[in-house]
Amino acid sequence: MGKQQDKRIELAKRLLDTTDEVTLGIVSAALDVPKPYAIPESEIKAFEDYLARYERGEVEPKEWSAIKRKLTRRVAK
């Protein structure tokens, strides 16, 4: 077995022997952490392009309320 698999087995054994609620809560919380959202390269590029145009004065800043409405409509689809 490899080092990582050995470590996983050892941790699993320790967890099975644990009755401490705090420890179990910490482990549960650690395992329930959602994976971070991976921003696609295309979105990063689009943001960088928009920022460059904004810095050159080619586009007006948008109000938060307008952005929020647009995002709300997009999520609702």
ABEGO torsion letter per residue (X at the ends): XBAAAAAAAAAAAAAAABABAAAAAAAAAAAABBBBBBBBAAAAAAAAAAAAAAAAGABBBBBAAAAAAAAAAAAAX
